[in-house]
Amino acid sequence: MWAQQILLAAIGISAGVAVSGGLFSLIVELGVIADFADRTHTGDKVLFYEDCTAAGGILGNIIYVFHIGIPAGDWGLGIFGIFAGIFVGCWAMALAEILNVFPVFMRRVRIVRYMSAFVISLAVGKGLGACLFFFQGW
């Protein structure tokens, strides 16, 4: 009985380490962290940013797996939502930048002249969609 539980725990930890290692190396490879460091002129702290990203992922998984409650109230949930939205937006923009999605799309549709309006409408649409999703229960 104990041997089976120890084996399952070892397999679970090994699988989790492999998946999280792949995820964090994808984040680093996409250049999200290096791009932030470049834009904020803090390139000497890239290793610290990478460590913070890994620590955030580890703590987030621990909180999720063990159902640890964080008594932050509604304002804490709002702040978490903002940071989670920034994270997801940065992921999406990093993937789009790597794949050159927007330049190719703009040339094919021939809307190069209205690029700023297109980007603003994307941001407004994403924000309205998020509001509709989160406020549909109210």
Sequence and secondary structure as in RCSB ss.txt:
>XXXX:A:sequence
MWAQQILLAAIGISAGVAVSGGLFSLIVELGVIADFADRTHTGDKVLFYEDCTAAGGILGNIIYVFHIGIPAGDW
GLGIFGIFAGIFVGCWAMALAEILNVFPVFMRRVRIVRYMSAFVISLAVGKGLGACLFFFQGW
>XXXX:A:secstr
 HHHHHHHHHHHHHHHHHHHHHHHHHHHHHTHHHHHHHHTT GGGHHHHHHHHHHHHHHHHHHHHTT     HHH
HHHHHHHHHHHHHHHHHHHHHHHHTHHHHHHHHHT GGGHHHHHHHHHHHHHHHHHHHHHTT 
